[in-house]
Amino acid sequence: MLLDTSSLYFRAYFGVPDTVRAPDGTPVNAVRGLLDFIARLVRDHHPHSLVACMDFDWRPQWRVELIPSYKAHRVAEEVTGGPDTEETPDTLSPQVPVIDEVLDAVGIARVGAAGFEADDVIGTLTARAEGPVAIVTGDRDLFQLVDDARGVRVLYPVKGVGTLDTYDGAALRAKYGVDGGGYADLALLRGDPSDGLPGVPGVGEKTAAKLMDRYGDLAGILAAVDDRTSGLTPAQRRRLDEARPYLAVAPKVIRVADDVVLPDFDAALPVRARDPEALRALAERWGLGGSLERLLATLTARAR
């Protein structure tokens, strides 16, 4: 099981009231919400290994160089020589280091790579996996990794962190008209304002799905632009032709990497806290109470 960690703690933050606080009054809704979510995932889905995949660079420069608008609207502060600071709610930012410390003390692997997003870590670990993979994310970009032949599916939160939709090939085809392998092309044609990806003007999701159904993939669509007998409308041909500079670079931006160099780590589901003393101190300092107890109890029960 691979967790898109920042996606999940953002959802926990907005799904759990900020009245959930530490003894000193500091909000810990994202921390406790994430711990409860992980406990529920382990209880309901029984993974034998678990990795919290991290954004060591949420807006990699190599993606920005290809499409300058990539996530530009989410930059709070530009940082020379390092990852830009992402715009984050004031009461969420202080909780992120606490999440890191708690996951480390519990013994849940946290894995990231300089210059890459969590998506790229997930793509790399998925490519390496020898068995089924469950990817837990609120980011539709990772639908591109769905692969029935390899048992790769996405668990997608649809209401806070309490309700999950499972996306396999059939679910993707029913909703978007493409399978996992075609989702990246659909996404780059459609665009995504939340990531600053413009898409092709005039080509929305339904039109993109129809083009994919008729011509197979982006290469087939571009071949159709050059073929006057292909059946594209004049407006579609013009818009796609004008978008060639974007379409030439968008695949590299949208497709997740699958060859990132990662550190060594132990993905085995922990059966007991890695650092009980540190965990006790964190529980007391931040008032993690029942959320941490439920997670530890779930991990212990899973090991039996």
Sequence and secondary structure as in RCSB ss.txt:
>XXXX:A:sequence
MLLDTSSLYFRAYFGVPDTVRAPDGTPVNAVRGLLDFIARLVRDHHPHSLVACMDFDWRPQWRVELIPSYKAHRV
AEEVTGGPDTEETPDTLSPQVPVIDEVLDAVGIARVGAAGFEADDVIGTLTARAEGPVAIVTGDRDLFQLVDDAR
GVRVLYPVKGVGTLDTYDGAALRAKYGVDGGGYADLALLRGDPSDGLPGVPGVGEKTAAKLMDRYGDLAGILAAV
DDRTSGLTPAQRRRLDEARPYLAVAPKVIRVADDVVLPDFDAALPVRARDPEALRALAERWGLGGSLERLLATLT
ARAR
>XXXX:A:secstr
 EEEHHHHHHHHHHHS TT B TTS B HHHHHHHHHHHHHHHHH  SB EEE  S SS HHHHHH TTTTGGGE
EE  TTS  EE   TTTTTHHHHHHHHHHHHT EEE  TT  HHHHHHHHHHH SS EEEE S GGGGGG BGGG
TEEEEEEEETTTEEEEE HHHHHHHHSS HHHHHHHHHHH BGGGTB   TT  HHHHHHHHHHH SHHHHHHHH
H TTS   HHHHHHHHHTHHHHHHHHHHHS  S         B  SS SSHHHHHHHHHHHT HHHHHHHHHHHH
HHH 
